[in-house]
Amino acid sequence: MPSRKYAKYPPEVASVEILGYVKDSNNVQYSRDIGRSSKIGRFYVYQFGDTFCFNRAGDFVGMTDNTCAVIPEPSSEPTSCVYRTFEGNEKVSALVPLTNDERFLPDEGHLMKLWSFGGIIEDSHLNGYGWVFFEKGECVGKTTLPYGTGVARVNIDGAGTICAYRDPDLLFEADEPRFGVFSSLSEGSHYYLWGHHGTDILLARVPHTGHNAAPVMDHMQHGAIYKSGLFGPGKGTNYVFIGINSWADSQVVIGVAAQREGPFEFKKLFEAEGIEQKEGYKYCIYPHPWAFDEEKGELMVTWSEHWPGGVVAAKVKFEMTAPWFCKTMPINHLRSTIRNHLQGGQPLLQLSVACNVNAEVRGRYYAPGFAAHNGQEKPLHLWVEGASWYDVELAVARTKQGTKKWEGEAAADVKRRAAEEVSMRALEERREEEEKAMEKERRRRASGGARLLRQVKKLTRRRSETNIGPPDKPGVSVFDWD
């Protein structure tokens, strides 16, 4: 039986390996920060903040305040990326562009800036589309005057060229929560947006952005929240936060929670260090769970150095638990009632408690005659895992017995319903026959009454003509008798 391990909880770091800078695959040197990664379409991308651009000859050609680069080989070279769009002088184009009015402010020394820290949130319905939330601010020297939070529609084509189209109006003003700028997550049929509001970080759910928003953590400056199985089942660690607090102490912080809205439990893992820029605190700390194998307790984390530094990448290895055993059971072929019953959750919860395992339905349903292609989800199956081989086997055996029982009950239910339908049909036919017989009798009686009425009328005319009456009332018709 296959087995796997989970990271120990509370988390313990086994090692931190510095991988170097997140670099350009064309060997062009850029000084930049942020380094937030996201998935859109079939591509993984890095988003950067202030990017000091150089041409291939090494000449400085200007600065762009928000850029996006594609990661050509995310599985083998997670720290290598490349820009796809440039201006005429090899200056990197902005992902979210400035308008002409914003580009050329009337006051000398004033610069309008757009920054994105929350990543791209992928559209769950349209492949290759998504949204990016950004902060807008006016910089005067080292001071930034905040304007608020905006959103742009993002699209990436088959070649990896990405562009964004801004909504002309800001979503939130400077004194409102900056939803989507801290972190974002697409799950189920909703989009979840975290954002700063003072020292608090609030969570909102689209399309109910203005409702049920509440603080989920505080005093965290940068980071990302994602769904994870790093620490295994049953520990209330379904959602993981990796980031940095607002104290500028360069500490890589991890937080875990059972729900998106928290509460999160935090722990400092290690101190981020620079490569060439040793001085100054490190910031913009982000996780990249797609880069390494979570089942081996590996996670790539990046952080930013101050100018003229770059984005540093590190491979974090967590201490692991004893092996866990796992087994799968196909359920794609079962009746829809059985699949729905299992996906409802209650039978699996009972199974998990009874057998001390974690059981969940994974994959997607494929109709008979269809199969999963490369890159698609596996057919619907039950995943069972536990610390004991015996518990896992027992859980699978019970599930098989349960499905046979449910199949038998379903077949009996089908037969019962078919018998009920036959009985109902026979009853309806009898009712129709009775109604026909009753209608025939009504017609017979109606025709008999008509004959009687004709006979009475005939008799009346005859007696009126003869003028016959009782002896004491001569000359009176028979129907005029008192």
Salt bridges, closest charged atoms under 4 A:
ASP50 OD1 - LYS113 NZ 3.43
GLU102 OE2 - LYS136 NZ 2.74
GLU102 OE1 - ARG166 NH1 2.68
ASP123 OD2 - ARG153 NH2 2.98
GLU135 OE1 - ARG178 NE 3.51
GLU138 OE2 - HIS110 ND1 2.67
GLU187 OE2 - LYS227 NZ 3.15
GLU187 OE1 - ARG260 NE 2.81
ASP218 OD1 - HIS219 ND1 3.61
ASP249 OD2 - LYS268 NZ 3.31
GLU295 OE2 - ARG4 NH1 3.60
GLU298 OE2 - LYS315 NZ 3.85
GLU360 OE2 - ARG362 NE 2.61
GLU393 OE1 - LYS327 NZ 3.04
GLU407 OE1 - ARG335 NE 2.80
ASP413 OD1 - ARG416 NH2 2.27
ASP413 OD2 - ARG417 NE 3.03
GLU420 OE2 - ARG416 NH1 2.91
GLU439 OE1 - ARG442 NH2 2.45
GLU439 OE2 - ARG443 NE 3.41
GLU441 OE2 - ARG444 NH2 2.35
GLU441 OE2 - ARG445 NE 2.89
ASP482 OD2 - LYS473 NZ 2.76
